[in-house]
Amino acid sequence: MIKVVTDSCSDITPQLAREFGITVVPLYVNFGNETYRDNVDLTTEEFYRKLETSKIHPTTSTVTPADFAELFDKLAEETKEILAITHADKFSATYAAALQSKTMVGKDCRIEVIDSKVGAGAQMLLVISAVKMAQAGANLDQIVDWVWRAIPRVHFRMAFDTLEYLRRGRRIGKAQAFLDGLLKVNPVVGIKSGVTFPIARPRNRAQAMNFLVDFVKGFGDVEAVAIEDAATPDDLETLFERLKNVVPAERIYLSKVGPVVGAHVGPHVLAVAVLEYV
């Protein structure tokens, strides 16, 4: 069967990876001279504790083409077809590394690499849907075609208590406009085509959650929804309880903002991704 690969910026938890048989390539989080593989050497919970106590602001780095080639060679022992869906090329070099690695794979295997143009929960929904198609018997061409058509139909919103982490990590993009006069707001930003852009300025956390719920309601019937917190599980549970009255619970995937993404967004974010029917 087709093997589906993604990177840890998809925020696919180890539990989801096991459930769907997804291979997740860990990116790296660096605290000074200490380097950790995302959710391998450092769990999400450990990362946020370290983030809030360390005097060093973490940086992140991606994997090399050789790392991808080694993985693809290993998977090629089990399959003749691999699909890799990566984090937005504009945010990291992961897509370029995966693409370059195709020429380094020694085994006979077809490998397709797609830049998701997004990340986090939005990337997650594309990956899980691709896996479910493969399990249902779709061929690689059908899945690749579906993913390309789905990318414009996956939507992402993230509510912050501060944009400072985005600013430090240079991932703030057009949301830079929100940095002025944001002392008492919980800004909401979106990601589309690898660009971060401002959406709304709720005055508090409750209003920010209302915004996320209304965002999902605005789509009516949808194929799937992903919701994520970083270090505020009670907020995630509240959001889930509200959204399961909007979307069937079996279509909602709960996740955590992992270490690599968390290094750029901070510990108090709450995110929602919506996949429309394609």
C-alpha positions in Angstrom: 0.0 0.0 0.0 1.0 3.6 -0.5 3.1 5.0 2.4 2.3 8.6 3.4 5.0 10.7 5.0 4.9 14.1 6.6 7.0 16.3 8.9 6.4 17.1 12.5 5.1 20.6 11.6 1.8 18.8 10.8 1.3 18.5 14.5 0.3 14.9 14.0 0.7 13.4 17.5 2.4 10.0 18.0 -1.1 8.6 18.8 -2.6 9.8 15.5 0.5 8.6 13.6 0.1 5.1 15.0 -3.7 5.1 14.4 -3.4 6.0 10.7 0.0 4.5 9.9 1.6 7.8 9.1 5.4 8.3 9.0 6.3 11.6 10.7 9.7 13.0 10.1 10.8 15.0 13.2 12.3 18.4 12.7 14.6 19.9 15.3 14.2 22.3 18.3 17.4 23.9 19.5 17.9 25.5 23.0 21.3 27.0 22.6 23.7 24.0 22.1 21.0 21.5 23.0 19.2 19.9 20.0 16.1 17.8 20.2 14.0 15.9 17.7 10.4 17.1 17.8 8.3 14.7 19.9 11.1 12.1 19.9 13.8 13.5 22.3 11.4 16.1 23.7 7.7 15.6 24.2 5.3 18.4 23.7 4.7 18.7 27.4 8.4 18.8 28.2 9.0 21.4 25.5 6.4 23.9 26.9 7.8 23.5 30.4 11.3 24.2 29.0 10.0 27.1 26.9 8.5 28.9 29.9 11.5 28.3 32.2 14.5 28.6 29.9 16.3 31.9 29.4 17.2 30.9 25.9 14.6 31.3 23.1 14.5 28.2 21.0 15.3 28.0 17.3 14.2 25.3 14.9 15.9 23.5 12.0 14.8 21.0 9.4 16.1 17.6 8.2 18.6 17.1 5.4 18.0 15.5 2.0 20.1 12.6 3.2 17.8 12.1 6.1 14.8 11.9 3.8 16.6 9.6 1.4 17.4 7.2 4.2 13.8 7.2 5.3 12.5 6.7 1.7 14.9 3.9 1.1 13.7 2.1 4.3 10.0 2.6 3.3 10.8 1.4 -0.2 11.4 -2.0 1.3 7.7 -2.1 2.1 6.1 -0.3 -0.8 6.7 1.0 -4.4 4.8 4.2 -3.9 5.4 7.0 -1.4 3.6 10.3 -0.9 5.3 13.1 1.2 3.2 16.1 2.2 5.4 18.8 3.8 5.1 22.1 5.7 4.8 25.2 3.6 8.0 25.8 1.6 7.9 29.5 2.5 8.2 28.6 6.2 11.1 26.1 6.0 13.4 24.1 3.7 11.7 20.8 4.5 9.9 20.6 1.1 13.2 21.4 -0.8 15.0 18.7 1.3 12.3 16.1 0.5 12.3 17.0 -3.2 16.1 16.9 -3.4 16.2 13.5 -1.7 14.3 11.8 -4.5 17.5 11.6 -6.6 19.4 10.1 -3.7 17.0 7.1 -3.2 18.7 3.9 -4.2 15.6 1.6 -4.4 13.0 1.4 -7.2 10.2 3.5 -5.8 7.9 6.2 -7.0 8.0 9.2 -4.7 5.7 12.2 -4.9 6.4 15.3 -2.8 3.8 18.0 -2.2 4.2 21.4 -0.6 1.0 21.7 1.5 1.3 25.6 1.5 0.1 25.5 5.1 1.1 23.8 8.4 -0.1 22.6 11.8 -3.7 21.4 11.8 -4.3 22.3 8.1 -1.4 20.2 7.0 -2.7 17.4 9.3 -6.1 17.3 7.6 -4.5 16.9 4.2 -2.3 14.1 5.4 -5.0 12.2 7.2 -7.3 12.4 4.3 -4.6 11.2 1.9 -4.0 8.2 4.2 -7.7 7.4 4.4 -7.9 7.5 0.5 -5.0 5.1 0.3 -6.7 2.7 2.8 -9.9 2.9 0.7 -8.0 1.8 -2.4 -7.3 5.0 -4.3 -4.1 5.0 -6.4 -1.3 7.5 -6.1 -2.3 9.6 -9.0 -5.8 10.0 -7.6 -4.5 11.0 -4.2 -2.0 13.5 -5.6 -4.7 15.1 -7.7 -7.0 15.3 -4.7 -4.4 16.9 -2.4 -3.6 19.6 -5.0 -7.4 20.3 -5.3 -7.8 20.2 -1.5 -5.0 22.7 -0.6 -7.1 25.8 -1.5 -10.0 24.3 0.5 -8.2 23.9 3.8 -8.4 26.9 6.1 -6.6 27.7 9.3 -7.0 30.2 12.2 -4.9 30.5 15.3 -5.7 32.7 18.3 -2.8 34.1 20.3 -2.3 35.8 23.6 0.9 37.4 22.2 2.5 37.6 18.8 6.0 38.0 20.4 7.0 34.4 19.5 6.0 34.9 15.9 8.0 38.0 15.8 11.1 36.4 17.3 10.9 33.5 14.9 10.4 35.8 11.9 7.2 34.0 11.0 4.9 37.0 11.5 4.4 37.9 7.9 1.5 40.3 7.2 0.4 39.9 10.8 3.2 42.4 11.6 0.4 45.0 11.3 -1.1 43.6 14.5 2.0 44.4 16.6 0.9 48.0 17.1 -1.5 48.6 20.0 -2.0 45.0 21.0 -1.7 45.3 24.8 -5.1 43.9 25.6 -6.2 41.8 22.7 -6.1 38.1 21.6 -5.2 38.4 17.9 -6.4 35.8 15.4 -4.2 35.1 12.4 -4.5 32.8 9.4 -2.1 31.0 7.1 -2.7 30.7 3.4 -0.2 29.9 0.6 2.6 30.0 3.1 1.8 33.5 4.3 0.7 34.5 7.8 -1.9 37.3 7.7 -4.1 39.2 10.3 -7.7 38.3 10.7 -9.3 39.8 13.9 -8.6 41.4 17.2 -10.8 39.9 19.9 -10.6 41.7 23.2 -10.1 38.6 25.4 -9.8 34.8 25.4 -13.5 34.2 25.5 -14.1 36.4 22.4 -11.2 34.7 20.6 -12.8 31.3 21.2 -16.2 32.6 20.0 -14.4 33.7 16.9 -13.0 30.3 16.2 -16.4 28.6 16.8 -18.1 31.1 14.4 -15.3 30.5 11.9 -16.2 26.8 11.7 -20.0 27.5 11.7 -19.4 29.7 8.6 -18.6 26.6 6.5 -21.8 24.6 7.2 -21.1 21.0 6.4 -17.4 20.2 6.2 -15.2 17.1 5.6 -13.0 17.4 8.7 -11.9 19.8 11.5 -8.7 19.8 13.5 -8.4 21.7 16.8 -5.2 22.2 18.8 -3.9 23.8 22.0 -0.4 24.1 23.2 -0.4 24.2 26.9 -4.1 24.9 27.7 -5.9 21.6 27.5 -9.0 22.9 29.3 -9.5 25.4 26.5 -9.2 22.6 23.9 -11.8 20.6 25.7 -14.2 23.6 25.9 -13.7 24.2 22.2 -14.4 20.6 21.4 -17.6 20.5 23.4 -18.8 23.6 21.5 -17.8 22.4 18.1 -19.3 18.9 18.4 -22.6 20.7 18.3 -21.6 22.1 14.9 -19.6 19.2 13.3 -20.0 15.5 14.1 -17.5 14.6 16.8 -16.0 11.8 14.6 -14.9 14.5 12.1 -13.0 16.5 14.7 -9.3 15.6 15.3 -7.8 16.8 18.6 -4.1 17.6 18.7 -1.3 19.6 20.3 0.8 22.3 18.8 4.1 20.5 18.8 7.6 21.7 19.8 8.7 23.0 16.3 5.5 25.0 15.7 5.3 25.9 19.4 8.7 27.6 19.3 7.2 30.1 16.9 3.8 30.6 18.4 4.2 30.2 22.1 2.3 28.2 24.8 -1.1 29.8 24.9 -2.3 29.4 21.3 -5.6 27.8 20.2 -6.0 26.7 16.6 -8.7 25.5 14.3 -8.3 24.0 10.8 -11.3 23.3 8.5 -11.3 21.1 5.3 -14.1 21.7 3.0 -15.5 19.0 0.8 -13.3 18.7 -2.4 
